[in-house]
Amino acid sequence: MAELLRAIAHPARLAILRILGQGETCVCHLAALLRKRQPYISQHLMVLREAGLVRDRREGLMVYYALTDPRLAELVDHVAEIARAQGKPADLPEIPKEPLEGCSCPQCTAHFALQQKVG
């Protein structure tokens, strides 16, 4: 159990787990959400993958990640609640539902390409 807790015990990895709790997400989308470079995100995803907490799926050039167990998102939320109850910041990102500018995933690029045609 200590290995599992060690794997999630980093602010970036907690944020990644929270985002993946909303569903499968590509690396570029995680990078855009967290405002970090892809190599930084990939490094943390590797730690989570080696701990068996996330799995990856390739689709062309894109790599998508998902939680191996949806209860991980609940765990992160519970830990955030405990932190807030102790007067400490939870430091978890808000997860926007709309496409992200700066993200190169097919969903985001298609959305912004359509916006440019219309506008």
N, C-alpha and C positions, 0 to 999 in steps of 0.2 A: 504494500500500500504506500510506503514511503516513496518508492520510485514513481508511482502514479502522481502523487502530490508534488514531487520535485519537477515532474514534466510540465505541470500546469502552473507552477509557481513563478510566473513572469507576467508582467502586465500585458505584453503583446500577445502571449499565448492565451491568457484569459480572454482578451478581446477577440481573438480569432475564434476561440471556442464559442463565445457568445454569438458571433456573427454566423458561424456554421450551424448554430442551433436553429436558425431561420431557414436552413436548407443548403443544398450544395452550392458552392460558390467558387469561381475561378480565382486564381492567384492575383491576376491584375485587378480584379474587383476588390479583393481584400486589401491590396496595396493602396488603391484609391480611397477606400473607406477609412483606412488607418493613417493615410497621408505619409506612407513610408515607401521606400524603394522595394522593388520586387525581390532582390537578393536577401534583404532583411526579413521579409515575410517568408520567403522560401526556407531560410535557415530555421525559423521558429516552427514552420510546418514540418520540417524534417524531425525535429525533436518530438513533436506530437505524433508523427507517423511511427517513429521508432518505438514510442511508448504504447502504440496500438490504439491511440485515441482518435485518429483520423485515418481516412483512406483516400487515395487519389484515383482519378480516372482521366485518361487522356482522350482528347477529341481533336484530331489535327494538331495544331500548335498549342492549343489551349490545354491547361491542366486544371481540373476541377477537384475540389476537396469536399468531403462530407464527414460528419461525425460517425464513428463506429457504433455509438450508443447514444440515443437522444437524451438520456438522463444526464449526460455531461453538461448540457445547456442548463438543466435544472440545478445542477451542482453549482455552477458559476453564479446563477441568480441567487441561490441560497447564501453563498459566501458573500455576495454583494450586500444582501440584506443584513447579514451579521455585521459586516463592516460599518454600514450606515447606522445600525443600532448602537454601535460603539463610538459613534461620532467621527468615523473615518471616511474619507472619500472612497467611493466604489471604483471610480476611474474607468468605467466601461463606456464604449462608444454608443451613440445613438445609431440606429440602423435605418437609414432612409430607404423607402420603398421605390423611389424613382431611380432611373438610370443615372450613372455618375459620369460627369465630364472628366476626361483624363483616363477613363477605363477603356481598354481596348478589347473587351469581350464582345462577342457578336451581338448580344442584346443591347448593350450601351451604344456601340457604334451604329447599329441599325436605327436606334431611336434618334440619335443626333444627326444622322444623315437625312432622315425623313424631316426633321425640324428645319434643316437648311434648305431642303427643296420647297417646303411650304412657306417658310419665312423669307 
